[in-house]
Amino acid sequence: MGKTSSTVKNRYNQKAYDRMEIVIPKGRKADISAHAQSKGLSVNGLVGELLRADMNMSEEEWKRKPDEE
């Protein structure tokens, strides 16, 4: 994978996704990673799934941009 490929991916990610940072108690990172892995998910996937469920959104609604509604 060359530099161009990474540049293209980074540019796409900036257009398609927002980034957020969360803060958790020191020492919980490994627990959260293990929990996500036990469900077959990445930490990001687990957070997204939990938020989507809490917001009562379908996967389609979750992936749709708010201005597309």
NORHUQUI-V746131 format. One record per helix or strand of 2 or more residues. SS is the DSSP state (H for helix, E for strand). FROM is the first residue (numbers start at 0). LEN is the number of residues. If there is no record, write none. Layout:
ss & from & len
SS & FROM & LEN
SS & FROM & LEN
This chain:
ss & from & len
H & 2 & 14
H & 28 & 10
H & 42 & 12
H & 58 & 5
H & 65 & 3
